[in-house]
Amino acid sequence: MIDIRTLTRAASLAGLLMLAGCGDGGVQEIKQWMDDVQRQTPVSIQKLAEPKKFVPFTYSGKEELDPYNPAKLSAALAKMQANSGNGIKPDLERRKEPLESYPLDSIKMVGTLEKPGLSYALLQVDKAVFQAKVGNYVGQNFGMITRITDTEVELTEIVRDAAGEWTERKAKLELQENKQ
């Protein structure tokens, strides 16, 4: 059985523990320190800058022609072409010749062939050999053969310069001799 004394002691002990839990445990000192620091710290609020004045933009191009209108673009291109006074341009309407589908640096001159009144250059691409005469086109830059000698083929290519204008440039294919 439980003794009344033990029961009384346990109740007293529980009461003391509850009273001990009710103490501030140093919290009062921390609250006082926080209040002191808050009073001593000056409050500084910076002024906000004035907002910039809004000036509305009035669009006056409503009545003008749309800059992306195809008619305006074609008119501008026609004007640019009319201003280019050199008159050089490739014939884009003619049928392409077989040697025009290869870059010039992949074409080798391997010899010449002469017939009465006409000389041909023998040009090799990969394993195929083609006959070309003066006036034929070679390479991807509208290169036309202008002269054939025993050692070289002279071309005049039509290319675009930095300004987008068509211009001529000279090129050569020299005879490639087999060294064995």
C-alpha positions as CSV (number, residue, x, y, z in Angstrom):
1,M,0.0,0.0,0.0
2,I,1.0,3.5,-0.5
3,D,1.9,5.4,2.6
4,I,0.3,8.8,3.1
5,R,3.6,10.3,3.8
6,T,5.1,9.2,0.6
7,L,2.0,10.6,-1.2
8,T,2.4,13.9,0.6
9,R,6.1,14.1,-0.3
10,A,5.4,13.4,-3.9
11,A,2.7,16.1,-4.1
12,S,5.1,18.6,-2.4
13,L,7.9,17.7,-4.8
14,A,5.5,18.2,-7.8
15,G,4.4,21.6,-6.5
16,L,8.0,22.7,-6.0
17,L,8.9,21.7,-9.6
18,M,5.9,23.6,-10.9
19,L,7.0,26.7,-9.0
20,A,10.6,26.3,-10.3
21,G,9.2,26.3,-13.9
22,C,7.4,29.5,-13.3
23,G,10.6,31.5,-12.7
24,D,11.9,33.8,-15.4
25,G,15.2,32.1,-15.7
26,G,17.1,35.2,-16.9
27,V,14.6,36.1,-19.6
28,Q,13.8,39.5,-17.9
29,E,17.5,40.6,-18.3
30,I,17.4,39.8,-22.0
31,K,14.1,41.7,-22.5
32,Q,15.6,44.7,-20.7
33,W,18.8,44.6,-22.8
34,M,16.7,44.5,-26.1
35,D,14.7,47.5,-24.9
36,D,17.8,49.5,-24.2
37,V,19.4,48.7,-27.6
38,Q,16.2,49.6,-29.4
39,R,16.0,53.0,-27.6
40,Q,19.6,53.8,-28.3
41,T,19.6,52.8,-32.0
42,P,18.7,55.8,-34.2
43,V,16.1,55.2,-36.9
44,S,17.3,56.4,-40.3
45,I,15.0,56.2,-43.3
46,Q,16.4,57.4,-46.6
47,K,14.3,59.6,-48.7
48,L,13.0,58.0,-51.9
49,A,14.1,59.5,-55.2
50,E,11.5,61.5,-57.1
51,P,10.0,59.3,-59.9
52,K,11.1,60.1,-63.4
53,K,8.7,62.2,-65.4
54,F,6.8,60.0,-67.9
55,V,6.8,61.6,-71.4
56,P,4.4,59.6,-73.6
57,F,5.6,58.8,-77.2
58,T,3.3,59.6,-80.0
59,Y,3.7,57.2,-82.9
60,S,3.4,59.1,-86.2
61,G,4.1,56.2,-88.6
62,K,0.6,54.9,-88.7
63,E,0.0,56.4,-92.1
64,E,3.4,55.5,-93.6
65,L,4.1,52.3,-95.6
66,D,4.9,49.2,-93.5
67,P,8.7,48.6,-93.6
68,Y,8.2,44.9,-94.1
69,N,5.8,45.3,-97.0
70,P,7.1,43.2,-100.0
71,A,6.4,46.1,-102.4
72,K,8.7,48.4,-100.3
73,L,11.4,45.8,-100.1
74,S,11.4,45.1,-103.8
75,A,11.5,48.8,-104.6
76,A,14.5,49.2,-102.3
77,L,16.3,46.3,-104.0
78,A,15.6,47.7,-107.4
79,K,17.0,51.0,-106.4
80,M,20.1,49.4,-105.0
81,Q,20.7,47.4,-108.2
82,A,20.1,50.6,-110.3
83,N,22.7,52.4,-108.3
84,S,25.3,49.7,-108.8
85,G,26.9,51.1,-111.9
86,N,29.5,48.4,-112.7
87,G,27.0,46.3,-114.8
88,I,28.7,43.0,-113.8
89,K,26.3,40.2,-112.8
90,P,26.2,36.5,-113.5
91,D,23.6,35.0,-115.9
92,L,21.4,33.2,-113.5
93,E,19.0,32.0,-116.2
94,R,21.4,29.8,-118.2
95,R,21.7,26.1,-117.7
96,K,24.5,25.1,-115.4
97,E,27.4,23.0,-116.8
98,P,28.6,19.8,-115.1
99,L,31.9,21.3,-113.7
100,E,30.0,24.1,-112.0
101,S,28.8,21.8,-109.2
102,Y,32.3,21.3,-107.9
103,P,34.4,23.9,-105.9
104,L,37.4,25.2,-107.9
105,D,40.0,23.8,-105.5
106,S,38.7,20.2,-106.1
107,I,39.3,20.5,-109.9
108,K,42.7,19.6,-111.3
109,M,44.1,20.3,-114.8
110,V,45.7,17.0,-116.0
111,G,46.4,17.9,-119.6
112,T,45.3,19.5,-122.9
113,L,43.9,18.2,-126.1
114,E,44.2,20.0,-129.4
115,K,42.0,19.6,-132.4
116,P,42.3,21.8,-135.5
117,G,41.4,25.3,-134.5
118,L,40.3,24.4,-131.0
119,S,42.1,23.4,-127.8
120,Y,40.5,21.7,-124.8
121,A,41.7,21.5,-121.2
122,L,41.4,18.1,-119.5
123,L,40.0,18.7,-116.0
124,Q,39.7,16.0,-113.4
125,V,37.3,15.8,-110.5
126,D,37.6,12.7,-108.3
127,K,38.1,10.0,-110.9
128,A,36.2,11.6,-113.8
129,V,38.0,13.6,-116.5
130,F,36.1,16.4,-118.4
131,Q,37.0,18.3,-121.6
132,A,36.5,22.0,-121.3
133,K,37.1,24.8,-123.9
134,V,37.2,28.6,-123.8
135,G,33.8,29.9,-122.8
136,N,32.8,26.9,-120.6
137,Y,32.0,27.5,-117.0
138,V,34.0,25.9,-114.1
139,G,33.6,26.1,-110.3
140,Q,30.9,27.4,-108.1
141,N,31.6,31.1,-108.5
142,F,30.4,31.5,-112.2
143,G,34.0,31.0,-113.4
144,M,34.3,31.2,-117.2
145,I,37.4,29.8,-119.0
146,T,39.1,32.7,-120.8
147,R,42.4,31.1,-122.0
148,I,43.9,27.6,-122.2
149,T,47.6,27.1,-122.5
150,D,49.7,23.9,-122.2
151,T,50.3,24.6,-118.5
152,E,47.3,26.4,-117.2
153,V,43.6,27.3,-117.5
154,E,42.7,31.0,-116.8
155,L,39.3,31.8,-115.5
156,T,37.3,34.9,-114.8
157,E,34.9,34.4,-111.8
158,I,32.0,36.6,-110.8
159,V,31.7,36.9,-107.0
160,R,30.1,39.3,-104.5
161,D,32.4,41.8,-102.7
162,A,31.9,43.0,-99.1
163,A,29.3,45.6,-100.2
164,G,27.2,42.9,-102.0
165,E,28.2,44.1,-105.5
166,W,29.1,41.7,-108.2
167,T,32.8,41.9,-109.2
168,E,35.2,39.9,-111.4
169,R,38.3,38.1,-110.2
170,K,40.9,36.1,-112.0
171,A,41.7,32.5,-111.1
172,K,44.0,29.8,-112.6
173,L,44.1,26.0,-112.7
174,E,47.7,24.9,-113.2
175,L,48.7,21.6,-114.7
176,Q,49.1,18.8,-112.1
177,E,51.9,16.5,-113.1
178,N,52.0,13.0,-111.7
179,K,55.2,12.5,-109.8
180,Q,56.0,8.8,-109.7
